[in-house]
């Protein structure tokens, strides 16, 4: 009899967790009142009015994604960007792609098609939805820039060659430098690479990039030539990447490597922010991991930006309850079912109506919203190098965009 009762209790606990009835009555009431339905049936006409009060007077607006390969995230974010452009006068969007790889798409967008403009993005973002965003960027003359220290395409080589030829720099300084970089970068990310086998070539390439940087610095004032300004910044990023990746091959310190990348991205954003005219807010698009304002085990870009921007920054975490998505390699992955042993964010999403909901996270802790201040299971995404699957949402984000379901985008 005792075992029968325990079995019944276990089933009740599992059923309760699976159905999402894991909030207290007060928390459930708060959720129903404060979760704002953005879309009921379709994602084509979202109601973004609920977000606007929290975004006024913000200088940095970070829009996240739990994966780089979900069509519905791309679609609804495009709508949000159009809304913020029209309501807040946003004139610049910064993207998690190579800083050098988006120079052409920004400076020469007038002579490029939207389809050509996505070629500088990393592969997972070269989709129909991103072409649609580039069409809006081109039409409205919005500036775009990459802030990633990693190279995401090969377009910078064309920019560098043309610029160096224009300023009559000897081709010995640049003719094969990006090709050498590509070859070496592949060696540096190979887990089998031995430090001594790449040390000399890496240090030589760093020295060659520095020599090229000196040549470019001497030819003309950078403030008079935007292409030159961004080219020099890109070369600085090449040097940074080679330096921390060489350290990684030697030390195998994954935390240090990830911290170096996020520190470089934060520095790029600060540099880009300083090089855009006006006082309008800037949109930043990146993975939830990078935009998070706090991470227990890693140093993130969002944490570093928060140190400077504080309350002038807004981070929107984006998650989904079910569906399929493309992982970084382009393979389709099915999302996990809600965790049956504890509180899963999918339980919360399944309690909500509509296709998409927005929740503004209170700046002051309250019992009624206490679930936001506790660890909650968040699967199907990268959180840290310990393969954690729990987050304290209120410490990482200012708001949440919760989608009912996602699917892979059109390549």
N, C-alpha and C positions, 0 to 999 in steps of 0.2 A: 504494500500500500504506500509505504514511504517513497519507494522508487517511482511509483506511478505518479504521485503528487509532484515529485521533483521533475519528472519528465514533462508534466503538464506546465509547470512553472517555466521550464526552459523554453518550451514551445511558445508560451505567451510572451516571453522576453524577446525571442527571435521575431515573432510576428509583430510585436510592437515596434521593434527597430526597423523591420522591413517596411512597415506601413508609414513610417515617419512620425509616429506618435511618441516622440522622445522629448518634446518640449513640455515644459510646465504649462499650466493653463494660462498663466500670466505671459509667458514667452510666446505662446501660441497666439494670444490676443494681440500682442505687440507686432508679431510678424504679419498678421492679417491686416493690421492697420497701417503698417509702415512699408510693406512691400508694394511698390507701385507698378501696376501692369503697364508695360511699355508697348507690347503688341499682344492682341488677343488671338487672332488666327493666322495672319500673315506678317512677314517681316518688312513688307514694302512701305508701310506707313506708320513707323513708330512714333509714339508721343514722348518727346524728350523734355517736356516742360518741367518734369519733376527734378531733372538734374540741374537745371539752370541756377537755382538759388545757391547751390553748393559750389558752383564753378565761377561765380562772379568774383572778381578781384584776385583770381588765381593767375600766376605768371607761368606756371608749369602744369600741364594737364597730361598725366600719363595714362594711356589706354593699354590695358594688358590683354593677354590671351593665354589660356592654359595649354594650348598647343599651337604650333605654327601652321596647322593644316586643317582648319574647319571652315567650310563655306559660309555657314550662318554667322559666324563671328565676323568674317570679312564683310558680309552684306550689311549687317546691322551697324557695324562700326563706320562704314561708308556713309550711312545715313546720319550718324551722330556727328561725323566730321563736317558734313554739309550744314547741319544745324548750327554747330558751334562757329563755323565760318560766318554764317549769316547773322547770328546773334551777338557774337563776341568779337567779330572782326579779325579772326585768326588769319595770319598771313604766312605761317611757316609750319611745316610738319617734319619732324625728325623721325627717321626709321632705323630699325635694327638691321642695318645693312652697311656695307663698307663705305667709309667716308669718301674714298676716291672713286668708288664705283657709281656714285650718284651725281658727280660733278656735271657730266654731260647732260643727264636728264633734267637738271635744274637750269643750268645756264643756257642750254640750247633746246629747251622744250618746244619753242615756237616752230622749229624745223623738224621735230620728231613726232611720230605717231604715238598715241598712248601705249600701243603694243611694244614699240621700241623702248619706251621709257621704263618698262619693268625689267629690262635686261640686266640692269645693275643690281637688282634685288637678289637675295639668295633664292635658290631653286624653289623652295616651298611656297614662296610668295609670287611666283610667276604664273598667275591664274587670271581667269576671266574677271573676277571681282576686283583684282588689283589694276587691271586695265581700265575698268570703270572708274576707279579712284583717280588714276593718272589722267583720265579724260577730264574729270572735274578740276584737278590741279592745273592742267593746261589751260582750260577755258577760263578759270577764275584767276589765273596768274598767281597761284600760291607757290611759295618757295618750298622746295623739299631738299633734304640732305640726309646722308647716312651718318651714323655716329659709331658704328662698330669698328673696332680695331682690326677685326678679321677681314680678309679680302673675300668678296662675295661674287665676283665676276672678273672679266678681263678688260673692261672698258677703260680703266685708268691708263693703260699702256698707250692708247690712242691719244688721250689728253696730254700725257707726258711728252710723247714724241712731237706732237704739234707745237706745244709750248716751248720745248727746248730748241726746236728748229727755228721758231720765230725769234728767240733771243740769241740765236747763233752760239749755242752751247755745243761743244765738241761731242759728236755722237758716241765717242768712247765712254762717256760718262753715263749714258742712258740706253744705248741701243738694245742691250740684252738684259738689263737689270731686272725688269719685271718677270721675264722668263726664268731667270735664275731664282728669283723669289718664289715663283710657283713650284719649281722643282724642290727647292729646299724646304718650303712649307710642308709639302707632302712627306718629306723625310722626318721633319720635326714632330709630326703628329703620329708617326708610325711607332707603336709601342715597342717594336723590336730594335729601334735605332739606338746605337751606342753613342754616348757623349763624345768620345774621342773621334768618332767618324764624321761628326758634323761641326765640331768646335771651330776648326780653322776656317771652313767655308762660310760658316755663319758670321764669325767675327769679320771676315773679309767683306762680306756683303753689307754688313752694318757700316763698315768704314767707307764703302763705295757709295752707299746712300747718303752718308754724311758729307762726302765730297760733292755729290750732286746738289745737296741742300745748300752748301756754301756757294756753289756756282749760281744757283737760282736766287739766293739772297742778295747777290751782288748786281743782278741785272736791272732791277727796277723796283720802285717802292710797291710793296704788296697791296697797299690800300687803294692803288689806282688800277689794279688788275685782279678781279675776283678769281679768275681761273688760276692765276699764280698763287694767290692766297691759299686756296684749297689744295693746290698741288703740294705746296710746302707742308701743309698740315698732314696730308696723306703720307708723305715721305717720313714725317715724324712718327706716324702710326706704324709704318713698316718697321722702323727701327725699334719701337717699343715692343711690337709683336715678336720680332726675332729675338730680342733680348730676353723676354720672359719665357718664351718657348725653349730657348737654349738652357735657361735655368731649370725648366721643368724636365728636360731630357736628363739633366745631371742629377736633380734631386728627387724626381718623381713625386713632387708635392702637389697633389691635385687641388687642395684648398688654396694654395698660393697662386696656382695657375688661374683658377676661376676668379680669385680676388683681383689679380692683375688685369684680367680682361674687363671686369666691371669697373675698376678704377679708371682704366683708359677710356671706357665709354662715358663715364661720368665727366671726366675731364673734357672729352670731345663735346659733350652737351654744353658745358659751361663756356667753352670756346665758341661754339656755334651761337649760343644765346647772346654772347657779347658782340657777335658780328652781324646781327640782324637789327635793322633800324626799327624805331618805334618801341612802344611799351605794351604791345598786344601780347596776349598769352601765346605760348607755343605748345603744340600737341606733340607728344612723344609716343610712338608705337613700339612695343616690345613685349617679350614674354612676361608673364606674371612674376616669375622669379626675379627678373631684372628690375621691375618697377616697384617691388615690395619695399616698404619703408623699414622693415625689420625681418631678420632671419636669424634664428638661433645658432645655426652652425656655419653660415657663410657670410662674407661681406658682399653686399649687393650695391648695384648702381643707385637704387632708390634710397638706400640708407645714406649714401654719400651726398646725393642731391638734397636730401632732407636737412642735412647739416647747414646748408646755405639758405635754402628756400623756405624751410619750416612750414608755416601755415599758408604760405603763398603757393603751395604745391598740393595737387589733388591726384591720388592714385586710385584708378578704377580696376579692380580685379574682375576678370571675366571667366565664368565657369559654365559647365553644362551638366545636365542630368542623365543623358543617355545618347546613344548614337554611335557613329563611326567617324574616324578622322584619319588624315595622313600623318604619319610620323615623319621625322626629318628626312628619311631616306625615300619617302614617297609611297611606302607601303600602307595599305589600309589596316587600321586597328579598331577593334570593337571595344567600346568603353565597358569597364567593369560594372557589375551590378552593385547596388548600394550595399555597404558593409552591414552584415547582419548581427555583428557583435557590439557595435557602438554607434555613436552619432556620426553620420555621414552627411556631407553637404547635399548629396543627392536626395536624402530624405526631405530636407527643407525645400529643395527645388520641386519635388513631387507634390508637396503640399500646396503649391501656388497655382493659380489659374493663368491661362494665357501662354503665349509662346516665349515671352521674355519679361523679366521683372527687374526692377532696380531697387536696391536697398541702400539708403544713406546710413553709414555707420555712425552712431552717436559719438561725439567727442568726449562725453562724460559717461562713465560706466553706470549702467542701471540694471537692476535685477530683471526687468522685463526683457532686456536684450542681452542677458547674461551669456547666452550660447555663443555670441560673437567674441566673447572674452575668454573662452575656453578652447582647448584643443578640439579640433573637429577633423574627421577623416576627409581628405581630399585626394582621391586617386586620379589616375590617368594624367598625371602632370609631373614635371620635375620640381622638387622642392629643395633638396640639398644632396650632397654627395654621400650622405648616410642612407640614401634611399628612403627617407622619411615619407610618410603619407598623412601627416597631421599638421595643421596650421592653427594659429590664433589669428583669425581674420581681422580683428579690430586693430592689431598691432601692425599688420602689413598693408592694409588698404583703408581708404576713406569711404569707399562705396563699392558695391558689388553689382555686376550685371549678370543675371542668371538666366541661361537659355534652357528651354525645355529639352531640345534635342539638336544635335549637329550631324553633319554629313561631310564627306570629302569634297573639296572644291574641284572645279574644272581646271585642268592644267592648260 
